[in-house]
Amino acid sequence: MAHPKSRISKQRKRKRRTHKKAVAPQVQICQNTGEPHLRHRAYEVDGALYYRGKVLIPAVEDEE
């Protein structure tokens, strides 16, 4: 089995990991619907699926 030549201290390990941070997700406002959504993701508004401001799948209407 491979073993490290010397042990890395907690402080040294934590200094290296300080730059690995989670960033806030980028939220866009749709110009057509005005709904906030994540970039590069499809989003649903009133049953219709939108992507890049265009309807991918229209809403299904119940016939009763």
C-alpha positions, 0 to 999 in steps of 0.5 A: 500500500502507498503511504505518504512520506510525511503527514500533512498537518491540519493547518496545512490541509485547511489552508489548501482547502480555503479556496474551495468554496460554494458560490451562489447559484446564478439566477436569471429572470425570464423576459417572457414570463418574469419568473426567476430560474437557474441558468442553463436549466429548463423551468416550469411556469403554469404547467408549461416547460420553458428553456431560453424563453421558449416553450419546449412542452406546452401545458396540458389542459384537462378536458372535463 
